[in-house]
């Protein structure tokens, strides 16, 4: 389906034309008509499937008709992280470029008092759309800075990630401020029990749209190195010594490990930056900007950046730790081989990770090659034997060798399209 086949305004279609968006993704084709019909919706779709546009376009279309209070908040969009809230805000700006009178404010934690005061003023003046992280919105609610009684649209993006971060009670508290007449839209990459519980509590007779988890891009060269914990740093050092690599993300399972790896690799002379939840917002923005501008070659991070990071030319992703959720593996390595580029994904697998690795291979329906370790890093363990007693092995002791149609106006865009928005956002 093409966007000009949807029942959305010409002004939105002009913005989509300007950003070279023509054909709907599956989640957009299925979700947009249901949202326009007024249904609550439960969407199961991973990052990169176009889900943000799937809820923004119908909501913006509804708000553009002017049938909602001008001095009230009409839509709340919840996001788990500041980075995602910022990206959604940027997409609102792009899609709403030709819409008159639709305003948005992004509110998120981890910044200074000046930013909080700016948010407070923006909220009190009124905005159609508020994009917020749960904790920050709670702070403004507690301060009496925002009235949610007239909210017509309540959207939760990456709901599973919000629950993983402990925001269930915050979400339920925010929902308690809302009218029962609202339309609620929830997107999640997975559907565990806690998401089903949340859906039962905040959705009313929802339609469900489910898009199967897509497999990693064919252009990603996937490799798994079987090793013991004590071998990991040496393997990473060997891999990163390849002089052609200057765009790498290294994922670790905890912020402590991110900090340790940052120190270790800096001592080895690598140009690294660390991204984790202990950093204040300004620090995180500075690191991400430095990585985008190539002042940092290697970004070491927790899963805080596995979804939503908007950099197209990552050469390699390294999983220092095997993700426990197989879908997180797909999210992580999906940072490379974007925009039809080539990319590499390397995962370090210890005996205790073996079963998780098998789950990943079942999900992606592919056996990942497991070559010998790089020279000088030792010999890989026989995993079928080591896995059964992997936790009893002493790390590091095993040395060795090592467009189909235009609209009915004959293809003419409206005069507004002469000053079109830049294509800085993605579906």
C-alpha positions in Angstrom: 0.0 0.0 0.0 1.1 3.6 -0.8 0.6 6.5 1.6 -1.6 8.3 -0.9 -4.1 5.4 -0.6 -4.6 6.2 3.0 -7.3 8.5 4.3 -4.9 11.2 5.6 -4.7 14.9 4.8 -2.8 16.3 1.8 -0.6 18.3 4.1 0.7 15.1 5.7 1.1 13.6 2.2 3.1 16.7 1.2 5.5 16.1 4.1 5.8 12.4 3.3 6.5 13.3 -0.4 9.2 15.8 0.7 10.9 13.1 2.8 10.6 10.5 0.0 8.3 8.2 1.9 6.0 6.5 -0.7 5.1 3.0 0.4 3.8 1.9 3.8 5.6 -0.7 5.8 3.5 -3.7 6.9 2.9 -2.2 10.4 1.8 1.1 8.9 -0.5 -0.5 6.4 -2.2 -2.5 9.1 -2.2 -0.1 12.0 -3.0 3.3 10.5 -6.5 2.5 9.2 -7.4 0.9 12.6 -6.2 4.0 14.5 -8.0 6.3 12.2 -11.2 4.3 12.9 -10.7 5.1 16.6 -9.7 1.6 17.9 -7.4 1.0 20.8 -4.4 -0.9 19.4 -1.8 -3.3 20.6 1.1 -3.4 18.1 3.8 -6.0 18.3 6.7 -4.8 16.1 10.4 -4.3 16.5 12.3 -1.1 16.0 13.0 -0.4 12.4 9.6 -1.5 11.1 8.1 2.0 10.9 6.0 1.9 14.0 6.6 5.5 15.0 5.0 6.7 11.7 2.3 4.1 12.3 0.9 6.0 15.3 2.1 9.6 14.5 0.5 9.9 11.1 -3.1 9.0 12.1 -2.8 11.1 15.3 -1.4 14.1 13.5 -4.2 13.7 10.9 -6.8 13.7 13.6 -5.3 16.8 15.3 -5.0 18.7 12.1 -8.8 18.7 11.6 -9.0 21.1 14.6 -11.7 19.3 16.5 -9.7 19.2 19.7 -9.1 21.8 22.5 -6.5 24.4 21.5 -5.4 25.2 25.1 -5.1 21.6 26.3 -2.8 18.6 25.9 -4.4 16.3 23.4 -1.8 13.5 23.0 0.7 11.9 25.4 3.5 9.7 23.9 5.5 7.7 26.5 9.0 6.6 25.6 11.5 4.6 27.7 14.6 6.8 27.1 15.6 10.4 26.4 17.1 9.4 23.1 13.9 7.8 21.8 11.8 10.8 23.1 14.1 13.2 21.1 13.8 11.1 18.0 10.0 10.9 18.2 10.0 14.7 18.7 12.1 15.1 15.5 9.7 12.9 13.6 6.7 14.9 14.8 8.5 18.1 13.4 9.1 16.4 10.0 5.6 14.9 9.6 3.8 18.0 10.9 5.9 20.4 8.8 2.9 21.6 6.7 0.3 21.4 9.5 -1.0 24.6 11.0 -1.2 24.9 14.7 -0.1 21.4 15.8 2.5 21.8 18.5 4.7 19.4 20.5 6.9 19.5 23.6 9.5 16.8 24.6 10.1 16.3 28.3 12.8 14.0 29.6 15.0 13.6 32.7 18.7 13.8 33.2 19.2 17.5 32.4 19.6 20.7 34.4 17.1 22.9 36.1 17.0 25.4 33.2 15.7 22.6 30.9 13.0 21.6 33.5 11.9 25.3 33.7 11.6 25.5 29.9 9.5 22.3 29.9 7.3 23.7 32.6 6.6 26.9 30.7 5.9 24.9 27.5 3.5 22.6 29.3 1.6 25.4 31.0 1.2 27.2 27.7 -0.3 24.1 26.2 0.8 21.7 23.5 -1.1 19.3 21.3 1.5 16.5 21.8 3.7 15.7 24.8 6.5 13.2 24.2 7.8 12.2 27.6 9.8 9.7 29.6 7.7 8.3 32.6 9.7 9.7 35.5 9.9 13.2 34.0 6.2 13.4 33.3 5.5 12.3 36.9 7.7 15.1 38.1 5.6 17.7 36.1 2.3 16.1 37.3 3.5 16.3 40.9 4.3 19.9 40.4 0.9 20.7 38.9 2.5 21.8 35.6 0.2 19.8 33.3 -3.5 18.8 33.1 -4.2 15.5 31.4 -8.0 15.5 31.7 -8.6 16.3 28.1 -6.0 14.0 26.6 -7.6 12.1 23.6 -4.6 9.9 22.6 -2.3 7.9 25.0 0.6 6.2 23.2 3.2 3.9 24.7 6.2 3.3 22.5 8.6 0.4 23.4 6.3 -0.6 26.3 8.4 -3.7 27.0 11.5 -1.7 27.5 9.7 0.7 29.8 8.5 -2.2 32.0 12.1 -3.7 31.9 13.2 -0.3 33.3 10.7 -0.5 36.2 8.1 2.0 34.9 4.9 -0.1 35.4 3.7 1.9 38.4 4.6 5.2 36.8 2.6 4.3 33.7 -0.4 3.2 35.7 -0.2 6.5 37.7 -0.1 8.6 34.5 -3.0 6.6 33.1 -5.1 7.4 36.3 -5.0 11.1 35.3 -6.5 10.4 31.9 -10.1 10.3 30.7 -11.6 6.9 30.1 -12.7 8.2 26.7 -9.2 8.4 25.4 -7.8 6.2 22.6 -4.8 4.1 23.8 -2.2 2.8 21.4 0.6 0.5 22.7 3.6 -0.8 20.8 6.0 -3.5 22.1 8.7 -5.6 20.4 7.7 -8.5 22.6 4.6 -9.8 24.4 5.7 -11.2 27.8 3.2 -11.6 30.7 3.8 -8.1 32.2 3.0 -6.5 28.8 -0.2 -8.6 28.6 -1.1 -7.4 32.1 -0.5 -3.8 31.2 -2.5 -4.1 28.0 -5.5 -5.6 30.0 -5.3 -2.7 32.4 -5.1 0.3 30.0 -6.5 -0.9 26.6 -10.2 -1.2 25.9 -11.2 -3.9 23.3 -8.0 -3.4 21.4 -7.3 -4.7 17.9 -3.9 -6.5 17.7 -1.4 -6.0 14.9 1.6 -8.3 15.0 4.5 -8.1 12.6 6.9 -11.1 12.8 10.4 -10.3 14.0 12.4 -9.7 10.9 15.6 -11.6 10.4 19.0 -9.8 10.5 19.9 -8.2 7.2 21.6 -10.6 4.8 24.5 -8.2 4.4 25.5 -8.6 8.1 28.4 -11.1 8.4 27.7 -12.8 11.7 30.4 -14.6 13.7 30.4 -16.2 17.1 33.7 -16.7 19.0 33.4 -19.5 21.6 35.6 -18.6 24.5 36.0 -18.3 28.3 35.5 -15.0 30.1 39.2 -14.4 30.6 39.7 -14.5 26.8 37.2 -11.8 25.9 39.4 -8.7 26.3 42.2 -10.1 24.2 39.7 -11.1 21.4 38.2 -7.6 21.5 41.6 -6.0 21.3 42.6 -8.2 18.4 39.3 -7.5 16.5 39.6 -3.7 17.1 43.2 -3.6 15.9 41.9 -3.9 12.3 42.9 -0.4 11.1 39.9 -0.2 8.7 37.5 -0.1 11.6 36.4 3.4 12.7 32.7 2.9 13.4 32.1 0.2 16.0 29.5 -0.3 18.8 30.4 -2.7 21.5 27.5 -3.9 23.7 28.0 -5.1 27.3 25.4 -6.3 29.7 25.9 -3.9 32.6 27.0 -0.3 33.1 29.8 -1.6 35.3 31.2 -3.7 32.5 30.9 -0.7 30.1 33.0 1.4 32.5 35.6 -1.3 32.9 35.9 -1.9 29.2 36.2 1.8 28.5 39.1 2.1 30.9 40.8 -1.0 29.6 40.5 -0.1 25.9 41.6 3.5 26.5 44.7 2.2 28.2 45.3 0.1 25.1 45.2 3.3 22.9 41.7 2.9 21.4 39.5 5.9 20.8 36.4 4.9 22.8 33.4 6.5 24.5 31.1 5.0 27.1 27.3 5.3 27.1 25.3 4.2 30.1 22.6 5.2 32.5 24.9 6.9 35.1 25.7 9.8 32.6 23.7 13.0 32.8 21.8 14.0 29.6 24.4 16.5 28.5 27.2 13.9 28.8 25.2 11.4 26.8 24.4 13.9 24.0 28.1 14.9 23.8 29.2 11.3 23.5 26.6 10.5 20.9 27.5 13.7 18.9 31.2 12.8 19.1 30.5 9.3 17.8 28.3 10.6 14.9 31.0 13.1 14.0 33.7 10.4 14.2 35.6 12.0 17.1 35.0 8.7 18.8 35.6 5.5 16.8 34.2 2.9 19.3 31.1 3.3 21.3 30.8 1.0 24.3 27.2 0.8 25.6 24.5 -1.0 27.3 21.2 -1.8 25.5 20.3 1.9 26.0 21.4 2.4 22.3 20.4 -1.0 20.9 17.1 0.5 19.7 16.6 3.8 17.9 20.1 5.0 17.3 20.1 6.7 13.9 23.5 6.2 12.4 23.6 4.4 9.0 27.3 3.5 8.6 28.2 1.4 11.6 30.8 -1.1 10.4 30.7 -3.6 13.2 28.7 -4.6 16.3 30.4 -6.6 19.0 28.4 -8.4 21.6 30.8 -8.6 24.5 28.0 -10.4 26.4 25.3 -12.6 24.7 21.9 -10.9 25.2 19.5 -13.0 27.2 16.6 -12.1 25.0 17.1 -13.4 21.5 15.2 -10.4 20.0 17.7 -8.1 21.7 20.4 -9.8 19.5 18.4 -8.8 16.4 18.0 -5.2 17.7 21.7 -4.9 18.5 23.2 -6.2 15.3 20.6 -4.3 13.4 22.7 -1.2 14.0 25.0 -2.3 11.3 24.5 -3.0 7.6 21.9 -0.3 7.3 21.0 1.6 4.1 22.2 -1.4 2.0 25.7 -1.3 3.4 27.8 -4.2 4.5 28.4 -4.9 8.2 29.8 -7.3 10.7 28.5 -8.7 14.0 30.7 -10.6 16.4 29.4 -12.3 19.6 31.5 -13.7 22.4 30.0 -16.9 23.7 31.1 -18.5 27.0 29.9 -21.9 28.1 27.2 -20.4 30.3 25.9 -18.5 27.2 25.6 -21.6 25.0 21.8 -22.1 25.5 21.1 -18.4 24.9 23.2 -18.7 21.7 21.1 -21.6 20.5 17.9 -19.6 21.2 19.2 -16.8 19.0 20.0 -19.2 16.2 16.5 -20.7 16.4 15.0 -17.2 16.2 16.9 -16.1 13.2 16.7 -19.6 11.6 20.4 -19.7 10.9 23.5 -21.2 12.4 26.1 -18.6 13.1 29.6 -19.5 12.0 32.0 -20.2 15.0 35.6 -20.1 13.6 38.8 -20.5 15.6 39.8 -17.6 17.8 42.0 -14.9 16.4 45.7 -15.7 16.6 47.2 -15.5 20.1 43.8 -15.6 21.9 43.9 -19.3 22.8 41.8 -22.3 21.7 38.1 -22.3 21.7 36.4 -24.6 24.1 34.5 -27.7 23.0 31.1 -26.1 23.8 29.0 -29.2 24.0 31.1 -30.5 26.8 32.1 -27.2 28.4 28.5 -25.8 28.5 27.4 -28.5 30.9 29.9 -27.4 33.5 30.8 -23.9 32.2 30.4 -22.1 35.5 33.1 -24.2 37.1 35.7 -23.3 34.6 38.4 -20.8 35.6 38.4 -17.9 33.1 41.5 -17.2 31.2 43.4 -20.5 32.0 43.1 -21.9 28.5 45.9 -20.4 26.5 47.2 -21.8 23.3 47.6 -21.2 19.6 46.1 -19.5 18.5 6.0 5.5 -6.4 3.2 3.6 -7.9 0.7 6.6 -8.4 0.3 10.2 -7.5 -2.8 11.7 -5.8 -5.9 12.6 -7.8 -4.6 16.1 -8.6 -2.5 14.5 -11.4 0.6 14.2 -9.4 1.0 17.9 -8.4 2.1 18.6 -4.9 0.5 21.6 -3.1 2.4 24.8 -3.2 3.4 24.2 0.4 5.8 21.5 -0.8 8.1 24.2 -2.3 9.7 24.6 1.1 10.0 21.0 2.1 11.4 19.5 5.3 14.7 17.8 5.3 14.7 14.0 5.4 16.3 13.8 8.9 13.7 11.3 10.2 13.0 7.7 9.3 9.9 5.6 9.3 
